[in-house]
Amino acid sequence: MTDAPFRSSTLTVRPEWIDYNGHLNMAYYSVLMDQCADQAYPIFGFGPDYLSETGCTTYVAEFHVCYVRELHVNDPVQITFQLLDYDEKRFHVYQEIWHNDGWLAATGEALTLHVDQSGPKVAPMPQTVLSRIETMYDAHKGLPRPDRAGRSIGIKRKS
């Protein structure tokens, strides 16, 4: 794992994702980020067979999106995936959607839990997965912390 941050293959904004305003509906920014995660997760050992082999999976507990610039039908994009932190049961990821012309369209931040489906309950990840996560974390920990990471939502009031 040498790429930092991880970058998805080029994905395309689909016509059925466009809303009545003529741009990408807000829900599909998350879909694009999820498709990037689907490409990154096999690096950790999470893949299509992980649930059947271990009885465990991942659940996103919290996800924040910041919409920076509109995307339109057929726009080509790549999504980055930066591991910010982790422990034995969860990991914190920051993502950016980049138009292939070089501009930022959106950012996302997720806290993901490792879940034993027999409960379901949050459970420690196997050591093999943790060591792969650690490898990515080691490659990403030297990256600058994104300005948008850790944002909260609210209405700022003037004093």
Secondary structure, 3 states (H helix, E strand, C coil): CCCCCEECCCEECCHHHECCCCCECHHHHHHHHHHHHHHHHHHHCCCCCHHHHHCEEEEEEEEEEEECCCCCCCCEEEEEEEEEEECCCEEEEEEEEEECCCCEEEEEEEEEEEEECCCCEECCCCHHHHHHHHHHHHHHCCCCCCCCCCCCCCCCCCC
